[in-house]
Amino acid sequence: MVPPKRQPNAKESASPEPRSVDALRVDLDQLELGSQPLVAGLSQAWVAEILSETDAIADGDGAVSLELTVQADRTVLVRGSLQLSYTVPCARCLEPALVDVGVETGELCVTFIPADRLRSWAEFSGAPEDEDEIEPLDASELDEIGYEGSIVDLRAFLAEQILLAYPMRALCSRGEACLGLCMRCGTNLNLAETAPDSCPGCGLALSANASAADEAADSPWKQALAKVKADDLS
């Protein structure tokens, strides 16, 4: 006897199947008013293309889970979460350092507004005599993005979030325990079988490596940079 086919429960039915990154190019003419979910996978190849002008490496696929709320005036509210990670060179030893781009539900939030309405708001708020002096609203400050026609393209917005997560400085899995590279020969000091007191490549004492690092920190160009920063703060 063939067992009856199991019916999905309400929770399973409410979870949409992930779609490709192309689904993030949304045609409003195909959507109803109100809220609707959008779950899409971010392929490793797509993420790699976003990161192509950096030294970051996409280490797998990502995913985005969004809720789109379409209003009668064609304003689209977008809220959701992003799960993604990539690696960058460790600031000390150059081994891969993991960057978690995870954005929790509710933290990813943006509003898409028809571009002609954004322009109207800019004209009303400034109202300069010379139309050439009209400055558009800063979308980065308002979390509002203009769009033309009926297409809302979420891909550019997500690409920006991925790039904004690129860290100024990242460390490998060793964290602050990372010993970095030898200042003389460039050997990775973490690769010694036991805790080294000298470089396994050239034999330079770790104390000498530390001294060389201190000297580099006191180099004339770094002193000049520190002076410039101090002048900016004064």
C-alpha positions, 0 to 999 in steps of 0.5 A: 500500500502506498502511503499517503503523500505528506501535506506540508504544515502551515509553517512550511507552506509560508516559507517561499522557495529561494529564487535566483539573484535575477528575482531581485529585479522586481517588476511592480506591475507583476505584484499586488499591493501589500506585503509579500516575501522575496527569498533569493540565493546569491550565487558565489559567482555573483558575489565574486563579481561584486568583489572583483575590484577588491582583494576579497574572495567569495567563499560560497553562496549567500542568501537574502530574505526580504519583505516587500511592501508595495503601496498605492503610490508605488512606494516600495518598503523593503526590510529583511536580512542578508546572510553572506561571508567572504575572506580578505587577507589578514592584516598581519600574516596575509592568510584568509580572514573571514568577514561576516556580512550577516545583516539581521532581520529589520537592520536591512531597510530601504525605501524605493520611491519613483524618481520623479517624486524624489525630484519634485521633493528636491525642487520643493525643498530647495526652490532655487531660481536657477534649475541647474542649482537643484541638488537631488536628495542624498539617498544614502542619508534618507535610506531612500532610492529613486527608480524609473518605470516599474522596475525596482532593482534590489541588486545594486542596493545589496551589492553596496551592502556587501562592499560596505562590509569590507573591513579596514583591518581584519585578522585571521582566525588566530586573532590578536595571537597572530604573529604576522610575517618576518620583517626580514624575509617575509616568512609566516611566523605562525607556521613554526611547529612550536611557539617560536622565539625566532623566525623559522625562515631566517632565524631573526629573533622575534624581539628583532621583528618587534623592534623592526615593527616599532621602527617602521611605526616611527618612520618619518612618513608615519610621523608626518601622517600622524602630524597631519591627523593631529592638525585635522583634529585641532 
